[in-house]
Amino acid sequence: MDDNNISINEMSRYANVRYETVRKYYNNDCYWYDAEILAKFCYVLECKINELLIYEPTKTLQNVRIYN
């Protein structure tokens, strides 16, 4: 997809991912990231994973959730 402006609704349809899931990724409201969903986003946007994700280390781990 050449257009850099894509709505949540459009991404949901093109990637075949639930609207609410796309909205959570868009608003950075995820606790974990699903590789399959990220792959779908990359396919739709014709980009690489490093264009979607940016790692920004925090000074504390108080906001980190660890799941066993």
LUMLUMDREN-2810 file (N, C-alpha, C; in Angstrom, 1 decimal):
<atoms>
<atom><aa>M</aa><ch>A</ch><at>N</at><xx>0.8</xx><yy>-1.2</yy><zz>0.0</zz></atom>
<atom><aa>M</aa><ch>A</ch><at>CA</at><xx>0.0</xx><yy>0.0</yy><zz>0.0</zz></atom>
<atom><aa>M</aa><ch>A</ch><at>C</at><xx>0.9</xx><yy>1.2</yy><zz>0.0</zz></atom>
<atom><aa>D</aa><ch>A</ch><at>N</at><xx>0.7</xx><yy>2.1</yy><zz>-1.0</zz></atom>
<atom><aa>D</aa><ch>A</ch><at>CA</at><xx>1.6</xx><yy>3.3</yy><zz>-1.1</zz></atom>
<atom><aa>D</aa><ch>A</ch><at>C</at><xx>1.1</xx><yy>4.4</yy><zz>-0.2</zz></atom>
<atom><aa>D</aa><ch>A</ch><at>N</at><xx>-0.1</xx><yy>4.5</yy><zz>0.1</zz></atom>
<atom><aa>D</aa><ch>A</ch><at>CA</at><xx>-0.6</xx><yy>5.6</yy><zz>0.9</zz></atom>
<atom><aa>D</aa><ch>A</ch><at>C</at><xx>-0.2</xx><yy>5.5</yy><zz>2.4</zz></atom>
<atom><aa>N</aa><ch>A</ch><at>N</at><xx>0.5</xx><yy>6.5</yy><zz>2.9</zz></atom>
<atom><aa>N</aa><ch>A</ch><at>CA</at><xx>0.9</xx><yy>6.4</yy><zz>4.3</zz></atom>
<atom><aa>N</aa><ch>A</ch><at>C</at><xx>-0.2</xx><yy>6.7</yy><zz>5.3</zz></atom>
<atom><aa>N</aa><ch>A</ch><at>N</at><xx>-1.3</xx><yy>7.2</yy><zz>4.8</zz></atom>
<atom><aa>N</aa><ch>A</ch><at>CA</at><xx>-2.4</xx><yy>7.5</yy><zz>5.7</zz></atom>
<atom><aa>N</aa><ch>A</ch><at>C</at><xx>-3.5</xx><yy>6.5</yy><zz>5.6</zz></atom>
<atom><aa>I</aa><ch>A</ch><at>N</at><xx>-3.5</xx><yy>5.6</yy><zz>6.6</zz></atom>
<atom><aa>I</aa><ch>A</ch><at>CA</at><xx>-4.5</xx><yy>4.5</yy><zz>6.6</zz></atom>
<atom><aa>I</aa><ch>A</ch><at>C</at><xx>-5.3</xx><yy>4.6</yy><zz>7.9</zz></atom>
<atom><aa>S</aa><ch>A</ch><at>N</at><xx>-6.6</xx><yy>4.4</yy><zz>7.8</zz></atom>
<atom><aa>S</aa><ch>A</ch><at>CA</at><xx>-7.4</xx><yy>4.5</yy><zz>9.0</zz></atom>
<atom><aa>S</aa><ch>A</ch><at>C</at><xx>-7.3</xx><yy>3.1</yy><zz>9.8</zz></atom>
<atom><aa>I</aa><ch>A</ch><at>N</at><xx>-7.7</xx><yy>3.2</yy><zz>11.0</zz></atom>
<atom><aa>I</aa><ch>A</ch><at>CA</at><xx>-7.8</xx><yy>1.9</yy><zz>11.8</zz></atom>
<atom><aa>I</aa><ch>A</ch><at>C</at><xx>-8.8</xx><yy>1.0</yy><zz>11.1</zz></atom>
<atom><aa>N</aa><ch>A</ch><at>N</at><xx>-9.9</xx><yy>1.5</yy><zz>10.6</zz></atom>
<atom><aa>N</aa><ch>A</ch><at>CA</at><xx>-10.9</xx><yy>0.7</yy><zz>9.9</zz></atom>
<atom><aa>N</aa><ch>A</ch><at>C</at><xx>-10.3</xx><yy>0.0</yy><zz>8.7</zz></atom>
<atom><aa>E</aa><ch>A</ch><at>N</at><xx>-9.6</xx><yy>0.8</yy><zz>7.9</zz></atom>
<atom><aa>E</aa><ch>A</ch><at>CA</at><xx>-9.0</xx><yy>0.3</yy><zz>6.7</zz></atom>
<atom><aa>E</aa><ch>A</ch><at>C</at><xx>-8.0</xx><yy>-0.8</yy><zz>7.0</zz></atom>
<atom><aa>M</aa><ch>A</ch><at>N</at><xx>-7.1</xx><yy>-0.6</yy><zz>8.0</zz></atom>
<atom><aa>M</aa><ch>A</ch><at>CA</at><xx>-6.1</xx><yy>-1.5</yy><zz>8.4</zz></atom>
<atom><aa>M</aa><ch>A</ch><at>C</at><xx>-6.8</xx><yy>-2.8</yy><zz>8.9</zz></atom>
<atom><aa>S</aa><ch>A</ch><at>N</at><xx>-7.9</xx><yy>-2.7</yy><zz>9.6</zz></atom>
<atom><aa>S</aa><ch>A</ch><at>CA</at><xx>-8.6</xx><yy>-3.8</yy><zz>10.1</zz></atom>
<atom><aa>S</aa><ch>A</ch><at>C</at><xx>-9.1</xx><yy>-4.7</yy><zz>8.9</zz></atom>
<atom><aa>R</aa><ch>A</ch><at>N</at><xx>-9.6</xx><yy>-4.1</yy><zz>7.9</zz></atom>
<atom><aa>R</aa><ch>A</ch><at>CA</at><xx>-10.1</xx><yy>-4.8</yy><zz>6.8</zz></atom>
<atom><aa>R</aa><ch>A</ch><at>C</at><xx>-9.0</xx><yy>-5.4</yy><zz>5.9</zz></atom>
<atom><aa>Y</aa><ch>A</ch><at>N</at><xx>-8.0</xx><yy>-4.6</yy><zz>5.6</zz></atom>
<atom><aa>Y</aa><ch>A</ch><at>CA</at><xx>-6.9</xx><yy>-5.1</yy><zz>4.7</zz></atom>
<atom><aa>Y</aa><ch>A</ch><at>C</at><xx>-6.1</xx><yy>-6.2</yy><zz>5.4</zz></atom>
<atom><aa>A</aa><ch>A</ch><at>N</at><xx>-5.9</xx><yy>-6.1</yy><zz>6.7</zz></atom>
<atom><aa>A</aa><ch>A</ch><at>CA</at><xx>-5.1</xx><yy>-7.1</yy><zz>7.4</zz></atom>
<atom><aa>A</aa><ch>A</ch><at>C</at><xx>-5.9</xx><yy>-8.2</yy><zz>8.0</zz></atom>
<atom><aa>N</aa><ch>A</ch><at>N</at><xx>-7.2</xx><yy>-8.1</yy><zz>7.9</zz></atom>
<atom><aa>N</aa><ch>A</ch><at>CA</at><xx>-8.1</xx><yy>-9.1</yy><zz>8.4</zz></atom>
<atom><aa>N</aa><ch>A</ch><at>C</at><xx>-7.8</xx><yy>-9.3</yy><zz>9.9</zz></atom>
<atom><aa>V</aa><ch>A</ch><at>N</at><xx>-7.8</xx><yy>-8.2</yy><zz>10.7</zz></atom>
<atom><aa>V</aa><ch>A</ch><at>CA</at><xx>-7.6</xx><yy>-8.1</yy><zz>12.1</zz></atom>
<atom><aa>V</aa><ch>A</ch><at>C</at><xx>-8.7</xx><yy>-7.3</yy><zz>12.7</zz></atom>
<atom><aa>R</aa><ch>A</ch><at>N</at><xx>-9.2</xx><yy>-7.8</yy><zz>13.9</zz></atom>
<atom><aa>R</aa><ch>A</ch><at>CA</at><xx>-10.3</xx><yy>-7.1</yy><zz>14.5</zz></atom>
<atom><aa>R</aa><ch>A</ch><at>C</at><xx>-10.0</xx><yy>-5.6</yy><zz>14.7</zz></atom>
<atom><aa>Y</aa><ch>A</ch><at>N</at><xx>-11.0</xx><yy>-4.8</yy><zz>14.5</zz></atom>
<atom><aa>Y</aa><ch>A</ch><at>CA</at><xx>-10.9</xx><yy>-3.3</yy><zz>14.7</zz></atom>
<atom><aa>Y</aa><ch>A</ch><at>C</at><xx>-10.3</xx><yy>-3.0</yy><zz>16.0</zz></atom>
<atom><aa>E</aa><ch>A</ch><at>N</at><xx>-10.8</xx><yy>-3.6</yy><zz>17.1</zz></atom>
<atom><aa>E</aa><ch>A</ch><at>CA</at><xx>-10.4</xx><yy>-3.3</yy><zz>18.5</zz></atom>
<atom><aa>E</aa><ch>A</ch><at>C</at><xx>-8.9</xx><yy>-3.6</yy><zz>18.6</zz></atom>
<atom><aa>T</aa><ch>A</ch><at>N</at><xx>-8.4</xx><yy>-4.7</yy><zz>18.0</zz></atom>
<atom><aa>T</aa><ch>A</ch><at>CA</at><xx>-7.0</xx><yy>-5.0</yy><zz>18.1</zz></atom>
<atom><aa>T</aa><ch>A</ch><at>C</at><xx>-6.2</xx><yy>-4.0</yy><zz>17.4</zz></atom>
<atom><aa>V</aa><ch>A</ch><at>N</at><xx>-6.5</xx><yy>-3.6</yy><zz>16.2</zz></atom>
<atom><aa>V</aa><ch>A</ch><at>CA</at><xx>-5.8</xx><yy>-2.6</yy><zz>15.5</zz></atom>
<atom><aa>V</aa><ch>A</ch><at>C</at><xx>-5.8</xx><yy>-1.3</yy><zz>16.3</zz></atom>
<atom><aa>R</aa><ch>A</ch><at>N</at><xx>-6.9</xx><yy>-0.9</yy><zz>16.9</zz></atom>
<atom><aa>R</aa><ch>A</ch><at>CA</at><xx>-7.0</xx><yy>0.3</yy><zz>17.7</zz></atom>
<atom><aa>R</aa><ch>A</ch><at>C</at><xx>-6.0</xx><yy>0.2</yy><zz>18.9</zz></atom>
<atom><aa>K</aa><ch>A</ch><at>N</at><xx>-5.9</xx><yy>-0.9</yy><zz>19.5</zz></atom>
<atom><aa>K</aa><ch>A</ch><at>CA</at><xx>-5.0</xx><yy>-1.0</yy><zz>20.6</zz></atom>
<atom><aa>K</aa><ch>A</ch><at>C</at><xx>-3.5</xx><yy>-0.9</yy><zz>20.2</zz></atom>
<atom><aa>Y</aa><ch>A</ch><at>N</at><xx>-3.2</xx><yy>-1.5</yy><zz>19.0</zz></atom>
<atom><aa>Y</aa><ch>A</ch><at>CA</at><xx>-1.8</xx><yy>-1.3</yy><zz>18.5</zz></atom>
<atom><aa>Y</aa><ch>A</ch><at>C</at><xx>-1.6</xx><yy>0.2</yy><zz>18.2</zz></atom>
<atom><aa>Y</aa><ch>A</ch><at>N</at><xx>-2.6</xx><yy>0.8</yy><zz>17.5</zz></atom>
<atom><aa>Y</aa><ch>A</ch><at>CA</at><xx>-2.4</xx><yy>2.2</yy><zz>17.1</zz></atom>
<atom><aa>Y</aa><ch>A</ch><at>C</at><xx>-2.2</xx><yy>3.1</yy><zz>18.3</zz></atom>
<atom><aa>N</aa><ch>A</ch><at>N</at><xx>-3.0</xx><yy>2.9</yy><zz>19.4</zz></atom>
<atom><aa>N</aa><ch>A</ch><at>CA</at><xx>-2.9</xx><yy>3.7</yy><zz>20.6</zz></atom>
<atom><aa>N</aa><ch>A</ch><at>C</at><xx>-1.8</xx><yy>3.3</yy><zz>21.6</zz></atom>
<atom><aa>N</aa><ch>A</ch><at>N</at><xx>-1.0</xx><yy>2.3</yy><zz>21.2</zz></atom>
<atom><aa>N</aa><ch>A</ch><at>CA</at><xx>0.1</xx><yy>1.8</yy><zz>22.0</zz></atom>
<atom><aa>N</aa><ch>A</ch><at>C</at><xx>-0.5</xx><yy>1.3</yy><zz>23.3</zz></atom>
<atom><aa>D</aa><ch>A</ch><at>N</at><xx>-1.5</xx><yy>0.5</yy><zz>23.3</zz></atom>
<atom><aa>D</aa><ch>A</ch><at>CA</at><xx>-2.2</xx><yy>0.0</yy><zz>24.4</zz></atom>
<atom><aa>D</aa><ch>A</ch><at>C</at><xx>-2.2</xx><yy>-1.5</yy><zz>24.5</zz></atom>
<atom><aa>C</aa><ch>A</ch><at>N</at><xx>-1.0</xx><yy>-2.0</yy><zz>24.1</zz></atom>
<atom><aa>C</aa><ch>A</ch><at>CA</at><xx>-0.8</xx><yy>-3.5</yy><zz>24.1</zz></atom>
<atom><aa>C</aa><ch>A</ch><at>C</at><xx>0.2</xx><yy>-3.9</yy><zz>25.2</zz></atom>
<atom><aa>Y</aa><ch>A</ch><at>N</at><xx>-0.1</xx><yy>-5.0</yy><zz>25.8</zz></atom>
<atom><aa>Y</aa><ch>A</ch><at>CA</at><xx>0.9</xx><yy>-5.6</yy><zz>26.8</zz></atom>
<atom><aa>Y</aa><ch>A</ch><at>C</at><xx>1.9</xx><yy>-6.5</yy><zz>26.1</zz></atom>
<atom><aa>W</aa><ch>A</ch><at>N</at><xx>1.5</xx><yy>-7.1</yy><zz>25.0</zz></atom>
<atom><aa>W</aa><ch>A</ch><at>CA</at><xx>2.4</xx><yy>-7.9</yy><zz>24.2</zz></atom>
<atom><aa>W</aa><ch>A</ch><at>C</at><xx>2.0</xx><yy>-7.7</yy><zz>22.7</zz></atom>
<atom><aa>Y</aa><ch>A</ch><at>N</at><xx>3.0</xx><yy>-8.1</yy><zz>21.9</zz></atom>
<atom><aa>Y</aa><ch>A</ch><at>CA</at><xx>2.8</xx><yy>-7.9</yy><zz>20.4</zz></atom>
<atom><aa>Y</aa><ch>A</ch><at>C</at><xx>2.8</xx><yy>-9.2</yy><zz>19.7</zz></atom>
<atom><aa>D</aa><ch>A</ch><at>N</at><xx>1.8</xx><yy>-9.5</yy><zz>18.9</zz></atom>
<atom><aa>D</aa><ch>A</ch><at>CA</at><xx>1.7</xx><yy>-10.7</yy><zz>18.3</zz></atom>
<atom><aa>D</aa><ch>A</ch><at>C</at><xx>2.4</xx><yy>-10.7</yy><zz>16.9</zz></atom>
<atom><aa>A</aa><ch>A</ch><at>N</at><xx>3.3</xx><yy>-11.6</yy><zz>16.7</zz></atom>
<atom><aa>A</aa><ch>A</ch><at>CA</at><xx>4.1</xx><yy>-11.7</yy><zz>15.5</zz></atom>
<atom><aa>A</aa><ch>A</ch><at>C</at><xx>3.3</xx><yy>-11.8</yy><zz>14.2</zz></atom>
<atom><aa>E</aa><ch>A</ch><at>N</at><xx>2.2</xx><yy>-12.5</yy><zz>14.3</zz></atom>
<atom><aa>E</aa><ch>A</ch><at>CA</at><xx>1.3</xx><yy>-12.7</yy><zz>13.1</zz></atom>
<atom><aa>E</aa><ch>A</ch><at>C</at><xx>0.6</xx><yy>-11.4</yy><zz>12.7</zz></atom>
<atom><aa>I</aa><ch>A</ch><at>N</at><xx>0.2</xx><yy>-10.7</yy><zz>13.7</zz></atom>
<atom><aa>I</aa><ch>A</ch><at>CA</at><xx>-0.5</xx><yy>-9.4</yy><zz>13.5</zz></atom>
<atom><aa>I</aa><ch>A</ch><at>C</at><xx>0.5</xx><yy>-8.4</yy><zz>12.9</zz></atom>
<atom><aa>L</aa><ch>A</ch><at>N</at><xx>1.7</xx><yy>-8.3</yy><zz>13.5</zz></atom>
<atom><aa>L</aa><ch>A</ch><at>CA</at><xx>2.7</xx><yy>-7.4</yy><zz>13.0</zz></atom>
<atom><aa>L</aa><ch>A</ch><at>C</at><xx>3.1</xx><yy>-7.7</yy><zz>11.6</zz></atom>
<atom><aa>A</aa><ch>A</ch><at>N</at><xx>3.2</xx><yy>-9.0</yy><zz>11.3</zz></atom>
<atom><aa>A</aa><ch>A</ch><at>CA</at><xx>3.5</xx><yy>-9.4</yy><zz>9.9</zz></atom>
<atom><aa>A</aa><ch>A</ch><at>C</at><xx>2.4</xx><yy>-9.0</yy><zz>8.9</zz></atom>
<atom><aa>K</aa><ch>A</ch><at>N</at><xx>1.2</xx><yy>-9.1</yy><zz>9.4</zz></atom>
<atom><aa>K</aa><ch>A</ch><at>CA</at><xx>0.0</xx><yy>-8.6</yy><zz>8.5</zz></atom>
<atom><aa>K</aa><ch>A</ch><at>C</at><xx>0.1</xx><yy>-7.1</yy><zz>8.3</zz></atom>
<atom><aa>F</aa><ch>A</ch><at>N</at><xx>0.5</xx><yy>-6.3</yy><zz>9.4</zz></atom>
<atom><aa>F</aa><ch>A</ch><at>CA</at><xx>0.6</xx><yy>-4.9</yy><zz>9.2</zz></atom>
<atom><aa>F</aa><ch>A</ch><at>C</at><xx>1.7</xx><yy>-4.5</yy><zz>8.3</zz></atom>
<atom><aa>C</aa><ch>A</ch><at>N</at><xx>2.9</xx><yy>-5.3</yy><zz>8.4</zz></atom>
<atom><aa>C</aa><ch>A</ch><at>CA</at><xx>4.0</xx><yy>-5.0</yy><zz>7.5</zz></atom>
<atom><aa>C</aa><ch>A</ch><at>C</at><xx>3.6</xx><yy>-5.3</yy><zz>6.0</zz></atom>
<atom><aa>Y</aa><ch>A</ch><at>N</at><xx>2.8</xx><yy>-6.4</yy><zz>5.8</zz></atom>
<atom><aa>Y</aa><ch>A</ch><at>CA</at><xx>2.4</xx><yy>-6.7</yy><zz>4.5</zz></atom>
<atom><aa>Y</aa><ch>A</ch><at>C</at><xx>1.5</xx><yy>-5.6</yy><zz>3.9</zz></atom>
<atom><aa>V</aa><ch>A</ch><at>N</at><xx>0.5</xx><yy>-5.2</yy><zz>4.7</zz></atom>
<atom><aa>V</aa><ch>A</ch><at>CA</at><xx>-0.4</xx><yy>-4.1</yy><zz>4.2</zz></atom>
<atom><aa>V</aa><ch>A</ch><at>C</at><xx>0.4</xx><yy>-2.8</yy><zz>3.9</zz></atom>
<atom><aa>L</aa><ch>A</ch><at>N</at><xx>1.3</xx><yy>-2.5</yy><zz>4.8</zz></atom>
<atom><aa>L</aa><ch>A</ch><at>CA</at><xx>2.0</xx><yy>-1.2</yy><zz>4.7</zz></atom>
<atom><aa>L</aa><ch>A</ch><at>C</at><xx>3.2</xx><yy>-1.3</yy><zz>3.8</zz></atom>
<atom><aa>E</aa><ch>A</ch><at>N</at><xx>3.6</xx><yy>-2.5</yy><zz>3.4</zz></atom>
<atom><aa>E</aa><ch>A</ch><at>CA</at><xx>4.8</xx><yy>-2.8</yy><zz>2.6</zz></atom>
<atom><aa>E</aa><ch>A</ch><at>C</at><xx>6.0</xx><yy>-2.1</yy><zz>3.3</zz></atom>
<atom><aa>C</aa><ch>A</ch><at>N</at><xx>6.2</xx><yy>-2.6</yy><zz>4.5</zz></atom>
<atom><aa>C</aa><ch>A</ch><at>CA</at><xx>7.3</xx><yy>-2.0</yy><zz>5.3</zz></atom>
<atom><aa>C</aa><ch>A</ch><at>C</at><xx>8.0</xx><yy>-3.2</yy><zz>6.1</zz></atom>
<atom><aa>K</aa><ch>A</ch><at>N</at><xx>9.1</xx><yy>-2.8</yy><zz>6.8</zz></atom>
<atom><aa>K</aa><ch>A</ch><at>CA</at><xx>9.8</xx><yy>-3.8</yy><zz>7.6</zz></atom>
<atom><aa>K</aa><ch>A</ch><at>C</at><xx>9.4</xx><yy>-3.6</yy><zz>9.0</zz></atom>
<atom><aa>I</aa><ch>A</ch><at>N</at><xx>9.6</xx><yy>-4.6</yy><zz>9.8</zz></atom>
<atom><aa>I</aa><ch>A</ch><at>CA</at><xx>9.2</xx><yy>-4.6</yy><zz>11.2</zz></atom>
<atom><aa>I</aa><ch>A</ch><at>C</at><xx>9.8</xx><yy>-3.4</yy><zz>12.0</zz></atom>
<atom><aa>N</aa><ch>A</ch><at>N</at><xx>11.1</xx><yy>-3.1</yy><zz>11.7</zz></atom>
<atom><aa>N</aa><ch>A</ch><at>CA</at><xx>11.7</xx><yy>-2.0</yy><zz>12.4</zz></atom>
<atom><aa>N</aa><ch>A</ch><at>C</at><xx>11.2</xx><yy>-0.6</yy><zz>12.0</zz></atom>
<atom><aa>E</aa><ch>A</ch><at>N</at><xx>10.3</xx><yy>-0.6</yy><zz>11.1</zz></atom>
<atom><aa>E</aa><ch>A</ch><at>CA</at><xx>9.6</xx><yy>0.7</yy><zz>10.8</zz></atom>
<atom><aa>E</aa><ch>A</ch><at>C</at><xx>8.3</xx><yy>0.8</yy><zz>11.6</zz></atom>
<atom><aa>L</aa><ch>A</ch><at>N</at><xx>7.9</xx><yy>-0.3</yy><zz>12.2</zz></atom>
<atom><aa>L</aa><ch>A</ch><at>CA</at><xx>6.7</xx><yy>-0.3</yy><zz>13.0</zz></atom>
<atom><aa>L</aa><ch>A</ch><at>C</at><xx>7.0</xx><yy>-0.1</yy><zz>14.5</zz></atom>
<atom><aa>L</aa><ch>A</ch><at>N</at><xx>8.1</xx><yy>-0.8</yy><zz>14.9</zz></atom>
<atom><aa>L</aa><ch>A</ch><at>CA</at><xx>8.5</xx><yy>-0.9</yy><zz>16.4</zz></atom>
<atom><aa>L</aa><ch>A</ch><at>C</at><xx>9.7</xx><yy>-0.1</yy><zz>16.7</zz></atom>
<atom><aa>I</aa><ch>A</ch><at>N</at><xx>9.7</xx><yy>0.6</yy><zz>17.7</zz></atom>
<atom><aa>I</aa><ch>A</ch><at>CA</at><xx>10.8</xx><yy>1.4</yy><zz>18.2</zz></atom>
<atom><aa>I</aa><ch>A</ch><at>C</at><xx>11.0</xx><yy>1.0</yy><zz>19.7</zz></atom>
<atom><aa>Y</aa><ch>A</ch><at>N</at><xx>12.2</xx><yy>0.6</yy><zz>20.1</zz></atom>
<atom><aa>Y</aa><ch>A</ch><at>CA</at><xx>12.5</xx><yy>0.2</yy><zz>21.4</zz></atom>
<atom><aa>Y</aa><ch>A</ch><at>C</at><xx>13.0</xx><yy>1.4</yy><zz>22.2</zz></atom>
<atom><aa>E</aa><ch>A</ch><at>N</at><xx>12.4</xx><yy>1.8</yy><zz>23.2</zz></atom>
<atom><aa>E</aa><ch>A</ch><at>CA</at><xx>12.8</xx><yy>2.9</yy><zz>24.1</zz></atom>
<atom><aa>E</aa><ch>A</ch><at>C</at><xx>12.9</xx><yy>2.4</yy><zz>25.5</zz></atom>
<atom><aa>P</aa><ch>A</ch><at>N</at><xx>14.1</xx><yy>2.2</yy><zz>26.0</zz></atom>
<atom><aa>P</aa><ch>A</ch><at>CA</at><xx>14.3</xx><yy>1.7</yy><zz>27.3</zz></atom>
<atom><aa>P</aa><ch>A</ch><at>C</at><xx>13.8</xx><yy>2.7</yy><zz>28.4</zz></atom>
<atom><aa>T</aa><ch>A</ch><at>N</at><xx>13.2</xx><yy>2.1</yy><zz>29.4</zz></atom>
<atom><aa>T</aa><ch>A</ch><at>CA</at><xx>12.8</xx><yy>3.0</yy><zz>30.5</zz></atom>
<atom><aa>T</aa><ch>A</ch><at>C</at><xx>13.8</xx><yy>2.9</yy><zz>31.6</zz></atom>
<atom><aa>K</aa><ch>A</ch><at>N</at><xx>13.8</xx><yy>3.9</yy><zz>32.5</zz></atom>
<atom><aa>K</aa><ch>A</ch><at>CA</at><xx>14.7</xx><yy>3.9</yy><zz>33.6</zz></atom>
<atom><aa>K</aa><ch>A</ch><at>C</at><xx>14.3</xx><yy>3.0</yy><zz>34.8</zz></atom>
<atom><aa>T</aa><ch>A</ch><at>N</at><xx>13.0</xx><yy>2.7</yy><zz>34.8</zz></atom>
<atom><aa>T</aa><ch>A</ch><at>CA</at><xx>12.5</xx><yy>1.8</yy><zz>35.9</zz></atom>
<atom><aa>T</aa><ch>A</ch><at>C</at><xx>11.7</xx><yy>0.7</yy><zz>35.2</zz></atom>
<atom><aa>L</aa><ch>A</ch><at>N</at><xx>11.4</xx><yy>-0.4</yy><zz>35.9</zz></atom>
<atom><aa>L</aa><ch>A</ch><at>CA</at><xx>10.6</xx><yy>-1.4</yy><zz>35.4</zz></atom>
<atom><aa>L</aa><ch>A</ch><at>C</at><xx>9.3</xx><yy>-1.5</yy><zz>36.1</zz></atom>
<atom><aa>Q</aa><ch>A</ch><at>N</at><xx>8.8</xx><yy>-0.4</yy><zz>36.7</zz></atom>
<atom><aa>Q</aa><ch>A</ch><at>CA</at><xx>7.6</xx><yy>-0.4</yy><zz>37.4</zz></atom>
<atom><aa>Q</aa><ch>A</ch><at>C</at><xx>6.4</xx><yy>-0.6</yy><zz>36.5</zz></atom>
<atom><aa>N</aa><ch>A</ch><at>N</at><xx>6.5</xx><yy>-0.2</yy><zz>35.3</zz></atom>
<atom><aa>N</aa><ch>A</ch><at>CA</at><xx>5.3</xx><yy>-0.4</yy><zz>34.4</zz></atom>
<atom><aa>N</aa><ch>A</ch><at>C</at><xx>5.4</xx><yy>-1.7</yy><zz>33.6</zz></atom>
<atom><aa>V</aa><ch>A</ch><at>N</at><xx>6.4</xx><yy>-2.5</yy><zz>33.8</zz></atom>
<atom><aa>V</aa><ch>A</ch><at>CA</at><xx>6.5</xx><yy>-3.8</yy><zz>33.1</zz></atom>
<atom><aa>V</aa><ch>A</ch><at>C</at><xx>5.7</xx><yy>-4.9</yy><zz>33.8</zz></atom>
<atom><aa>R</aa><ch>A</ch><at>N</at><xx>5.0</xx><yy>-5.6</yy><zz>33.0</zz></atom>
<atom><aa>R</aa><ch>A</ch><at>CA</at><xx>4.3</xx><yy>-6.8</yy><zz>33.5</zz></atom>
<atom><aa>R</aa><ch>A</ch><at>C</at><xx>5.0</xx><yy>-8.0</yy><zz>33.1</zz></atom>
<atom><aa>I</aa><ch>A</ch><at>N</at><xx>5.2</xx><yy>-9.0</yy><zz>34.0</zz></atom>
<atom><aa>I</aa><ch>A</ch><at>CA</at><xx>5.8</xx><yy>-10.2</yy><zz>33.6</zz></atom>
<atom><aa>I</aa><ch>A</ch><at>C</at><xx>4.8</xx><yy>-11.3</yy><zz>33.8</zz></atom>
<atom><aa>Y</aa><ch>A</ch><at>N</at><xx>4.6</xx><yy>-12.1</yy><zz>32.7</zz></atom>
<atom><aa>Y</aa><ch>A</ch><at>CA</at><xx>3.6</xx><yy>-13.2</yy><zz>32.7</zz></atom>
<atom><aa>Y</aa><ch>A</ch><at>C</at><xx>4.4</xx><yy>-14.5</yy><zz>32.8</zz></atom>
<atom><aa>N</aa><ch>A</ch><at>N</at><xx>3.9</xx><yy>-15.4</yy><zz>33.6</zz></atom>
<atom><aa>N</aa><ch>A</ch><at>CA</at><xx>4.5</xx><yy>-16.7</yy><zz>33.7</zz></atom>
<atom><aa>N</aa><ch>A</ch><at>C</at><xx>3.6</xx><yy>-17.7</yy><zz>33.0</zz></atom>
</atoms>
